[in-house]
Structure formats: C-alpha cells, structure tokens
Amino acid sequence: MVKVVKFGGSSLADAAQFKKVMKIINAENDRKYVVPSAPGKRSSDDIKVTDLLYRCYETAAKGEDITEMFAMITDRYNTIIKDLELDLDLSETFEKIKNSMIHKAGRDYAASRGEYLNGLIMAKALGYKFIDAADVIFFKDDGSLDSEKTNTVLGDVLKEHENAVIPGFYGIMPNDTIKTFSRGGSDITGSIVARAVEADLYENWTDVDGFLMADPRVVKNPCTISKITYRELRELSYMGATVLHEDAIFPVRTAGIPINIRNTNHPEEAGTMIVAKSDGYDHHKVITGIAGKHGFSVINIEKDMMNSEIGFGRKVLEVLEKEHISFEHLPSGIDTMSVVIATEALEGKRDRIINNLYAACSPDSVTIEDGIALIAVVGRGMKNEKGTAARVLKSIANADVNIRIIDQGSSEHNIIIGVDDEDFEKTVNAIYAEYVSE
C-alpha cells in the first residue's frame, strides 16, 4: 500500500509540531511521500511564514532594506533546525533567496520559498529524498497546470525513490520562472503526487478532526462528517467550506484515489474519508453538510410571455458573457428570470448591464437586489428521503426567516437557499438543528 501525506502550515509551525508529524509518518511504512506546507502560525498573534515572505518581497520591490524582515524568516527556520537537533546549515540557501528577492525574482518565487525550505528540513529530519517541485510540476504558458506532463515526469521521478519529500504550493513555468497555485495550493500538490504514484490513499493532515458538517464559526461544535463523496465535497467547498482546497479534488478524483482528512494534533481520530461514490448515508442525519457565503446579488428580469420567447435566456446570458461575468444560479418562472451573481462582479458595470438587458431582451423590468447570502444543503441521501426539502424550508420558517431564493439541483444532491445577509447565521443554525439532535 502507498500513502501520500500532506501536512498544512499549522502542522509544521514549529519543532514541536514537526515532531508530531514525524511520529505520524514513521508510524506507518506505507506513508512514503510527504508534501509539506510552509510554517503557519504558532499562536493567534503570530505571522505565517508565507505572509512574511510576501511582505519581504514587496519591501524589496520598493528598493527598501529587507535585512531585519528577512532575519525574522531565517530565525523561524533556524529555530526549527536547532530544536530538532539537525545537522543542517541553510545559510547559503537563505542568502540566495534574499538576493533573488532584492533582484526581483518574482512574487511567486518569494512565496514558494516557505514550502521549499520546510521541505529541505523535513527531508533531512526523515532521511527522505528531497525533490524540488520546480523539477516535476509544470505549468503552461497561460498559467494552468500541465497535468499530463506533470503526471508523467513526476511519476517517473518518484519511481526511483521509495520515500521522498516534495514541497507543496508551486511548480515551474515554460520560461523557467516559479509559479504558485492559489493559497492553500499545497493541497493540490498532494493530490498531484498521489495521482502520479497511483497511491492507495491521500492523507491530508490539518488542525481539525475532519470535515465538519457546518462552519464552527457559525454553528457551535458541529459534528464531523465520517464519509463524503467528491461531489459533495466540491459543492460544500465551492460554497465556503475551507478544509480542503477545492481544486485538490480533481487529480485524485480522476484516478479514483480516496482522501482522508486527519488532525495532526489528534492522530487517533479517524477523520473524514472522501470517496468517489458511496450509497450509504446516516439515515438519522440525511444531509452531509451545510455551507454558505455572503456577497451575492440577484438580477431580476420580468417580461410577460417570457416562457414562449425562444432564445430569451440565451440573450440574457450573452449580456453577462460580454461583461465577463459568470452566474451562480438561474431560478426562474414563466414570466420571470433571476440571475444570481457575485456582487463584486457588478462593480462599475451595473448601469451598463441593465441598459444592455433592455436593449437585448426588451423586458418589462430589470432590477438588481444586493445583500443576499447563499446556503447549500448537501447530501447524497436527500434523493432517497421523502420530505427533505419540506424539513429544510420548515426549519427556516420556524426561525422567522424570509427565503429569497430556492433552487434544487436535478440530481437532488443539494438545495440552495438564498436569504438576506443578516439572516445567514440564523438560517444555517436552524437547518443544522433540524437534522442534528443534541
């Protein structure tokens, strides 16, 4: 059996966390390939190393002295090395990174050095081979991942090493400059490595016991989800759940590799298994999870006999396409059509969009409503349980909340509810309480 293990920044914030991680890796011989993040916060008032690197580069780009700020970065790593009692001197590497920042090697290069340095330390501590992600993870000219080249090269390289450390978060562009994924991108690297080695399991270690049914900042002590499908995870991640980077799903989904979300601080917990398919579900809960986001607007378009006008919807969407705006949902009636989009996408375009909709579609009216929050109720068991939608709507009504939007996917895996921003937390708690007994 082959396992790829990725550890987040909180798992590698200092030497004490490093020791926990090393104990986890050494506990199973199957944990052969390790993907580390940069050191995270050691306390609530601490600064992540990646943030320090960004600040340092921005300071250097202004032509200002970075000696003191860069020393904060080197001190973080040297303290870890000293406390782990490693025979490792990174002084030349630090100097090279510092000079590269001064000579404007690029913001992505600067940010990626957090993972690079942690990877060097992790490889030394474990006695594993260090493989620079810039040698095996490739991007195309347009900045997208060259997944097939990466899979081939990375797979061939890792076949030569029984154990290896591959730093997360970055790769290389065709012009040999460093390119990073979006924040949280080490999750993607772990998934890419798992696919390349045809792993049996991708373990993603973080600082929570697994994927939670709801945001703990909204719902007090939400339950952990024991099993969730890729599809459910994608839906919840897109709507704001943040345990796993949503783009990390695709490489392992392609290969049918399950993901196990685990807690570095509670390794005895089973965590959450993310699988391709699952027919089973908890009949007592029915739903898998609840997630949501603020910051949406609704464009409401009304026109008599809209339903009989061929091409009406296409004309509406073409107006938005020309403004480079994507939509979230399209709830509609026979004489009405609503388009839900991110409010920020409307900035500087509102009047033009309204005028273009009138010109293209000749509607009776066009209005835009702001201050909408969307909540997704997701669960593979929903299609098999009668009255799921009724329970959701009843719980919201009992909380004295007015529903602005209702949209249920044809697969019956999710229900999208739109409410006023101020009713967001009340609504999430009401739905959660309906399905989770105290």
C-alpha positions in Angstrom: 0.0 0.0 0.0 1.2 3.5 -0.8 0.1 6.6 1.0 0.8 10.3 0.2 0.7 12.6 3.2 0.3 16.3 3.1 0.8 18.5 6.2 -0.6 22.0 6.5 1.1 25.0 7.9 -0.3 24.6 11.4 1.1 21.1 11.5 4.6 22.4 10.8 4.6 25.7 12.6 7.5 24.8 14.9 9.7 22.0 16.0 7.1 20.5 18.4 4.7 20.2 15.5 7.4 18.8 13.3 8.0 16.0 15.9 4.2 15.2 15.8 4.4 15.0 12.1 7.5 12.8 12.1 5.9 10.4 14.6 2.8 10.1 12.3 4.9 9.4 9.2 7.1 6.9 11.0 4.1 5.1 12.5 3.3 3.5 9.1 5.7 2.4 6.4 3.0 3.0 3.8 3.4 6.8 4.3 6.1 7.1 1.6 5.7 10.5 0.0 5.4 13.7 2.0 4.1 17.1 0.9 4.8 19.9 3.4 3.4 23.4 3.6 5.3 26.5 4.9 5.3 27.1 8.7 1.9 28.5 9.9 1.1 30.5 12.9 2.4 29.3 16.3 -0.2 31.4 18.1 -3.1 33.6 17.2 -0.9 36.7 17.1 1.8 35.1 15.1 2.5 35.6 11.4 2.6 32.8 8.8 6.0 32.5 7.0 4.3 32.8 3.6 2.9 36.2 4.7 6.4 37.2 5.9 7.8 36.3 2.5 5.2 38.3 0.7 5.9 41.3 2.8 9.6 40.9 2.4 9.4 40.8 -1.4 7.1 43.8 -1.5 9.6 45.7 0.6 12.5 44.7 -1.6 10.5 45.6 -4.7 10.3 49.2 -3.4 14.1 49.3 -3.1 14.0 49.3 0.7 16.2 47.3 3.1 14.9 43.8 4.0 17.6 42.7 6.4 15.6 42.9 9.5 12.4 41.4 8.0 14.3 38.6 6.3 16.0 37.8 9.6 12.6 37.0 11.0 12.2 34.3 8.3 15.6 32.8 8.8 15.1 32.8 12.6 11.9 30.7 12.2 13.7 28.0 10.2 16.9 28.0 12.2 14.9 27.6 15.4 13.2 24.6 14.0 16.5 23.1 12.8 18.1 23.7 16.2 15.2 22.3 18.2 15.1 19.2 16.0 18.9 18.9 16.6 19.5 18.5 12.8 22.9 18.7 11.2 21.7 21.2 8.5 23.1 24.6 7.5 20.8 26.6 5.2 22.8 29.9 5.4 23.8 29.7 1.7 20.3 29.0 0.7 18.9 31.9 2.7 21.4 34.2 1.1 20.5 33.1 -2.3 16.8 33.6 -1.6 17.5 37.1 -0.1 19.5 38.1 -3.2 16.8 36.8 -5.5 14.2 38.9 -3.7 16.4 42.0 -4.0 16.8 41.4 -7.7 13.1 40.9 -8.1 12.9 37.2 -8.9 9.1 37.4 -8.7 6.4 37.4 -6.1 5.6 33.7 -6.7 9.2 32.8 -6.2 9.4 34.6 -2.9 6.2 33.0 -1.6 7.2 29.5 -2.7 10.4 29.5 -0.6 8.4 28.8 2.5 7.5 25.3 1.3 10.9 24.9 -0.3 12.7 25.5 3.0 10.3 23.4 5.0 10.8 20.6 2.5 14.5 20.7 3.0 14.2 20.4 6.7 11.5 17.7 6.5 13.7 15.6 4.1 16.7 15.9 6.4 14.7 15.0 9.5 13.1 11.9 7.9 16.1 10.8 5.8 14.0 11.0 2.7 15.0 12.2 -0.8 14.2 15.9 -1.4 12.6 16.6 -4.8 12.1 20.2 -5.8 8.6 20.8 -7.1 10.1 23.1 -9.7 11.7 20.0 -11.3 8.5 17.9 -11.5 5.4 20.2 -11.6 4.8 22.1 -14.7 2.5 25.0 -15.8 1.5 26.0 -19.3 2.1 29.5 -20.8 -1.4 30.5 -19.7 -0.7 29.7 -16.1 -2.8 26.5 -16.0 -1.3 23.2 -14.7 0.2 21.0 -17.4 -1.4 18.0 -15.7 -0.3 15.3 -18.2 3.3 16.3 -18.4 3.5 16.7 -14.6 1.9 13.3 -14.1 4.4 11.6 -16.5 7.6 13.3 -15.2 6.6 13.2 -11.5 5.6 9.6 -11.8 8.9 8.6 -13.5 11.0 10.5 -10.9 9.2 9.1 -7.9 9.5 5.5 -9.2 13.2 5.9 -8.5 12.7 6.7 -4.8 10.8 4.7 -2.2 10.4 7.7 0.0 10.5 11.4 -0.9 9.6 14.9 0.2 8.0 17.2 -2.4 7.3 20.8 -1.2 3.8 22.0 -1.9 2.3 25.1 -3.5 4.5 25.7 -6.5 5.9 24.5 -9.9 7.6 25.9 -12.9 6.5 27.9 -16.0 7.8 27.2 -19.5 10.1 30.2 -19.2 11.7 28.7 -16.0 10.1 31.1 -13.6 8.4 29.8 -10.4 4.6 29.7 -10.4 2.4 29.1 -7.3 -1.0 27.7 -7.0 -3.6 29.9 -5.2 -3.4 30.0 -1.4 -3.9 26.5 0.1 -2.3 25.1 -3.0 -0.2 22.5 -1.1 -3.5 20.5 -1.1 -3.3 20.5 -4.9 0.4 19.4 -4.9 -0.5 16.5 -2.6 -3.3 15.4 -4.9 -1.0 15.6 -7.9 1.7 13.5 -6.2 -1.0 10.9 -5.2 -2.1 10.6 -8.7 1.4 10.3 -10.1 2.4 7.4 -7.8 -1.0 5.8 -8.1 -1.4 6.0 -4.4 -3.9 3.9 -2.5 -4.8 6.8 -0.2 -4.1 10.6 0.1 -3.9 11.7 3.7 -4.4 15.4 4.2 -3.3 16.4 7.7 -4.6 19.6 9.2 -5.7 21.1 12.5 -9.3 19.8 12.6 -10.6 16.3 13.2 -12.1 16.1 9.8 -14.6 17.8 7.5 -17.3 19.4 9.7 -21.0 19.5 8.9 -21.0 23.3 9.3 -18.7 26.2 9.8 -17.7 26.1 13.6 -17.7 30.0 13.5 -21.4 29.8 12.8 -22.5 26.6 14.4 -21.2 25.6 17.9 -19.3 22.3 17.9 -20.6 20.9 14.6 -20.3 17.2 14.0 -17.5 15.7 12.0 -18.5 14.0 8.7 -17.2 10.4 8.6 -17.6 9.9 4.8 -18.3 12.3 2.0 -18.2 11.9 -1.8 -16.0 14.0 -4.1 -19.2 15.6 -5.5 -20.5 16.6 -2.1 -17.1 18.0 -1.1 -17.0 20.0 -4.3 -20.4 21.5 -3.6 -19.5 22.4 0.0 -16.0 23.7 -0.8 -17.4 25.9 -3.5 -19.9 27.4 -1.1 -17.3 28.3 1.5 -16.2 25.2 3.4 -12.4 25.5 3.6 -10.8 22.4 5.0 -9.6 21.3 1.6 -8.7 23.4 -1.5 -11.5 22.6 -4.0 -9.0 22.2 -6.9 -7.3 19.4 -5.0 -10.2 17.1 -5.7 -9.7 16.7 -9.4 -6.3 14.9 -9.7 -7.3 12.2 -7.2 -10.9 12.0 -8.5 -9.5 11.2 -12.0 -7.5 8.3 -10.5 -10.2 7.2 -8.1 -8.0 7.7 -5.0 -9.7 8.4 -1.7 -8.7 11.3 0.5 -8.5 11.1 4.3 -8.7 14.4 6.2 -6.9 13.9 9.6 -5.9 16.0 12.5 -2.1 16.2 13.3 -2.9 17.0 16.9 -5.4 14.1 17.3 -3.9 11.4 15.1 -6.1 8.8 16.9 -9.2 10.2 15.3 -10.3 8.6 12.0 -11.1 11.9 10.4 -13.2 12.2 7.2 -12.9 9.8 4.2 -13.6 11.4 0.8 -14.5 8.8 -1.8 -15.6 8.6 -5.4 -19.0 7.0 -4.6 -21.0 5.9 -1.6 -24.5 4.6 -1.5 -24.6 4.6 2.3 -25.5 7.5 4.5 -26.7 8.3 8.0 -30.5 7.9 8.0 -30.7 10.0 11.1 -28.9 13.0 9.7 -29.8 12.5 5.9 -27.8 15.6 4.9 -24.0 15.5 4.7 -23.2 19.2 5.3 -24.2 22.8 5.2 -22.1 25.7 3.8 -22.7 29.2 2.6 -21.3 32.5 1.5 -22.2 36.2 1.7 -21.9 38.7 -1.1 -24.4 37.9 -3.8 -26.8 39.9 -5.9 -29.8 38.9 -7.9 -30.7 40.4 -11.3 -34.5 40.1 -11.6 -35.9 40.2 -15.1 -39.7 40.3 -15.8 -41.5 40.0 -19.1 -45.0 38.8 -20.0 -44.9 35.6 -22.0 -41.2 35.1 -21.4 -41.6 31.4 -21.5 -42.8 31.4 -25.1 -40.0 33.6 -26.4 -37.3 31.4 -27.9 -33.8 32.4 -27.1 -34.7 34.7 -24.2 -32.4 33.1 -21.7 -29.5 33.0 -24.2 -29.8 36.7 -24.8 -29.7 37.4 -21.0 -26.6 35.3 -20.6 -24.9 36.8 -23.6 -25.1 40.2 -21.9 -23.3 38.8 -18.9 -20.8 37.0 -21.0 -19.8 40.1 -22.8 -19.1 41.6 -19.3 -17.0 38.5 -18.4 -19.5 37.7 -15.6 -20.3 34.1 -14.6 -23.5 33.2 -12.8 -24.2 31.1 -9.8 -27.9 30.1 -10.2 -30.8 30.7 -12.5 -34.1 30.4 -10.6 -37.0 31.3 -13.0 -40.8 31.3 -13.5 -42.9 31.6 -16.6 -42.7 35.4 -16.7 -39.6 35.9 -14.6 -35.9 35.1 -14.7 -33.4 35.7 -11.9 -29.6 35.5 -12.3 -27.6 35.2 -9.1 -24.1 36.5 -9.3 -21.3 37.7 -7.0 -21.9 41.3 -6.1 -18.2 42.2 -6.7 -18.6 41.2 -10.3 -21.1 44.1 -10.8 -18.7 46.8 -9.7 -18.7 49.6 -12.3 -21.0 47.6 -14.6 -24.5 47.9 -13.1 -26.0 50.6 -15.4 -24.4 49.2 -18.5 -25.8 45.7 -17.7 -29.3 47.0 -17.1 -29.2 49.1 -20.3 -27.9 46.1 -22.4 -30.5 43.8 -21.0 -33.3 46.2 -22.0 -31.7 46.5 -25.5 -31.2 42.8 -26.0 -34.4 41.4 -24.4 -37.0 44.2 -24.2 -38.1 43.2 -20.7 -40.9 44.8 -18.7 -38.5 45.5 -15.9 -34.9 44.8 -14.7 -33.9 45.3 -11.0 -30.9 44.3 -9.0 -31.1 43.3 -5.4 -27.9 43.1 -3.2 -27.2 41.7 0.2 -28.0 38.1 -0.5 -26.3 35.1 1.2 -26.5 31.7 -0.4 -26.6 28.5 1.7 -26.1 25.0 0.3 -27.7 22.0 2.0 -25.8 19.0 0.6 -26.3 15.2 0.9 -26.3 12.1 -1.2 -29.1 10.7 1.0 -31.5 13.6 0.2 -32.9 12.0 -3.0 -33.9 8.8 -1.1 -35.6 10.5 1.9 -39.0 11.9 1.4 -39.7 15.4 2.7 -36.2 16.6 2.8 -37.0 20.0 1.2 -40.0 20.4 3.4 -37.9 19.9 6.5 -35.4 22.4 5.3 -38.0 25.0 4.5 -40.0 24.4 7.7 -36.8 24.8 9.8 -36.2 28.2 8.2 -39.8 29.3 8.6 -39.7 28.4 12.3 -36.6 30.6 12.6 -38.7 33.5 11.3 -36.5 33.9 8.2 -37.8 35.0 4.8 -36.5 32.9 1.9 -35.4 34.9 -1.1 -34.3 32.1 -3.4 -34.9 28.4 -3.6 -33.0 26.3 -6.2 -32.7 22.5 -6.1 -30.4 20.6 -8.5 -31.9 17.9 -10.7 -29.6 15.3 -9.1 -31.3 16.1 -5.7 -27.9 16.2 -4.0 -28.3 19.8 -2.9 -30.7 22.6 -2.1 -29.6 26.2 -2.5 -31.4 28.7 -0.2 -31.0 32.5 -0.6 -31.6 34.7 2.4 -30.8 38.3 3.4 -27.2 38.6 4.7 -28.4 39.4 8.2 -30.3 36.1 8.4 -27.4 33.9 7.3 -26.2 32.6 10.7 -29.7 32.1 12.0 -30.6 30.1 8.9 -27.6 27.8 9.0 -28.2 27.1 12.7 -31.9 26.4 12.1 -31.2 23.8 9.3 -28.4 22.2 11.4 -30.6 21.9 14.4 -33.3 20.3 12.3 -31.0 17.4 11.2 -28.6 17.0 14.1 -30.0 16.0 17.5 -28.3 17.4 20.5 
